[in-house]
Amino acid sequence: CEKLQRAVETLRATFPEPAREALWLSARGMIDAAMARAQARQRLAFDVVFQNLLRSGERLATASLDPPRLTEVITDEVLRMGHKNAVISLYADDDQAELTPLIWLHEGRAMAPETARFPARDLLPPEACGRRRTWFVLPLTVETEQLGLAAFELVQGPVTYEMLRGQISTALKTAALHREIVRTTQLHERSVQ
């Protein structure tokens, strides 16, 4: 739009006839209106993404107490945020040498990973590397604890990925804490009997 506006200004300066002046002013007004509409669409798109992130945070928080449901909700929310290709993997052991895929989205479909574990240095399971893509890989962390990795095919701005990564990390950690509390409670109940 800016290049077109500069071209209109150049033509206006070159051909200053009164009839053309009205035409150029009209064209400039149309360009300004088009730019204003584009900015409004961009602001609306940002608002939609923000509202979607708020909703996904709420859904992930409530699903974190039910592990099978959590995996389903993470998959659903990643898809709703417009990510057709993504991999969410958790560290398989304490030394963080291997990852276990939790979710693999390929072309908008949840797929069952063929690989149970893969080297963490690879970042992605082999089946996710079939075609060249630009991946945005972020660590899944809570405070200083590393849980795994989230990899998204790059289609949006980095702020969206960071917020979604934070929500997924928190939900996974909450689920782990809930499992630990249930396990400890069960052990305590057995010891009291």
C-alpha positions in Angstrom: 0.0 0.0 0.0 2.8 2.4 0.8 4.5 1.8 -2.6 1.2 2.5 -4.3 0.8 5.7 -2.3 4.3 6.9 -3.2 3.5 6.1 -6.9 0.3 8.1 -6.7 2.2 11.1 -5.1 4.8 10.9 -7.9 2.1 10.9 -10.6 0.3 13.7 -8.8 3.4 15.9 -8.8 4.1 15.1 -12.4 0.6 15.8 -13.7 -0.8 18.7 -11.6 -3.9 19.2 -13.7 -7.1 20.2 -11.7 -9.0 17.2 -13.0 -6.2 14.8 -12.1 -5.8 16.4 -8.7 -9.3 15.3 -7.7 -8.6 11.8 -9.0 -5.4 11.5 -7.1 -6.9 12.8 -3.9 -9.7 10.3 -4.3 -7.1 7.5 -4.9 -5.2 8.5 -1.8 -8.4 8.4 0.2 -9.1 4.9 -1.0 -5.6 3.8 -0.2 -5.9 5.3 3.3 -9.2 3.5 3.8 -7.7 0.2 2.6 -4.8 0.6 5.0 -7.2 1.3 7.9 -9.2 -1.8 7.0 -6.1 -3.9 6.9 -5.0 -2.6 10.4 -8.5 -3.3 11.8 -8.4 -6.8 10.4 -4.9 -7.3 12.0 -6.2 -6.0 15.4 -9.2 -8.3 15.2 -7.0 -11.3 14.4 -4.8 -10.5 17.4 -7.9 -10.3 19.6 -9.2 -13.6 18.3 -5.8 -15.3 19.0 -5.7 -13.8 22.5 -9.3 -15.0 23.2 -8.4 -18.5 21.9 -5.3 -18.6 24.2 -7.4 -17.6 27.2 -9.9 -20.4 26.4 -7.1 -22.9 25.8 -5.6 -22.1 29.1 -8.9 -22.7 30.9 -9.4 -26.0 29.1 -5.9 -27.2 29.8 -6.1 -26.3 33.4 -9.4 -28.2 34.0 -8.2 -31.2 31.9 -4.9 -31.6 33.8 -6.5 -33.8 36.4 -7.5 -36.4 33.9 -4.4 -37.6 31.9 -6.3 -39.2 28.9 -8.4 -36.2 28.6 -5.4 -33.9 28.9 -3.7 -35.4 25.8 -7.0 -35.0 23.9 -7.4 -31.4 25.0 -3.8 -30.5 24.2 -4.3 -32.0 20.7 -7.6 -30.1 20.3 -6.1 -26.8 21.5 -3.0 -27.0 19.3 -5.3 -27.6 16.3 -7.7 -24.8 17.3 -4.7 -22.4 17.4 -4.1 -23.2 13.7 -1.2 -25.6 14.0 -1.5 -28.4 11.5 2.0 -29.9 12.2 3.2 -30.1 15.8 5.0 -32.6 18.1 4.8 -32.5 21.9 7.4 -34.8 23.5 8.3 -35.6 27.1 11.6 -36.6 28.4 11.7 -40.4 28.8 14.0 -40.4 31.8 15.9 -38.2 34.2 19.1 -37.9 32.1 17.0 -36.3 29.3 18.7 -38.2 26.6 15.5 -39.5 25.0 12.1 -38.1 24.3 8.7 -39.9 24.1 6.2 -38.3 21.7 3.0 -37.4 23.5 1.2 -35.8 20.5 2.1 -35.8 16.8 -0.1 -33.7 14.5 0.6 -34.2 10.8 -1.4 -32.1 8.3 -4.1 -31.4 10.8 -4.6 -35.0 12.0 -3.5 -36.6 15.2 -1.2 -39.5 14.3 0.1 -42.4 16.4 3.9 -42.0 16.5 5.7 -45.0 15.1 8.7 -44.4 17.4 8.2 -45.0 21.1 11.4 -43.1 22.0 13.9 -41.1 20.0 17.2 -39.2 20.9 16.5 -35.8 22.4 19.3 -34.3 20.2 17.1 -35.0 17.2 14.3 -32.7 18.6 11.6 -34.5 16.5 10.6 -38.2 16.0 11.9 -39.5 12.6 8.3 -39.8 11.2 7.8 -36.0 11.6 10.8 -35.2 9.4 9.4 -36.6 6.1 9.1 -33.2 4.4 11.1 -30.0 4.8 9.4 -27.7 7.2 10.4 -24.8 9.4 9.9 -25.8 13.0 9.8 -23.6 16.1 11.0 -25.7 19.0 10.5 -24.6 22.6 11.3 -26.4 25.9 8.4 -27.5 28.1 9.5 -26.2 31.5 8.1 -25.3 34.8 10.4 -23.1 36.8 13.7 -25.0 36.5 12.3 -28.4 35.7 12.5 -29.5 32.0 9.6 -31.7 31.0 10.2 -32.1 27.3 9.8 -30.2 24.0 7.1 -28.6 21.9 7.7 -28.3 18.2 5.4 -26.3 15.9 5.6 -25.7 12.2 6.2 -22.0 11.9 2.9 -20.3 10.8 2.3 -17.6 13.4 4.3 -15.1 15.5 6.5 -16.4 18.3 4.3 -14.9 21.1 1.5 -17.4 20.3 3.9 -20.3 20.5 5.4 -19.1 23.8 2.0 -18.7 25.4 0.7 -22.1 24.2 4.0 -23.7 25.4 3.6 -22.2 28.8 0.0 -23.4 29.1 0.9 -26.9 28.0 3.9 -27.0 30.4 1.7 -26.0 33.3 -1.0 -28.5 32.5 1.6 -31.3 32.2 3.2 -30.4 35.5 -0.2 -30.1 37.2 -1.1 -33.6 35.9 2.2 -35.0 37.2 1.7 -33.4 40.7 -1.9 -34.8 40.8 -0.6 -38.3 40.0 2.0 -38.0 42.7 -0.6 -36.8 45.3 -2.9 -39.7 44.4 0.0 -42.2 44.6 1.2 -40.8 47.9 -2.4 -40.9 49.3 -2.8 -44.5 48.2 0.5 -45.5 49.8 -0.5 -43.7 53.0 -3.9 -45.5 53.1 -2.2 -48.9 52.6 0.2 -48.2 55.4 -2.6 -47.2 57.8 -4.5 -50.4 57.2 
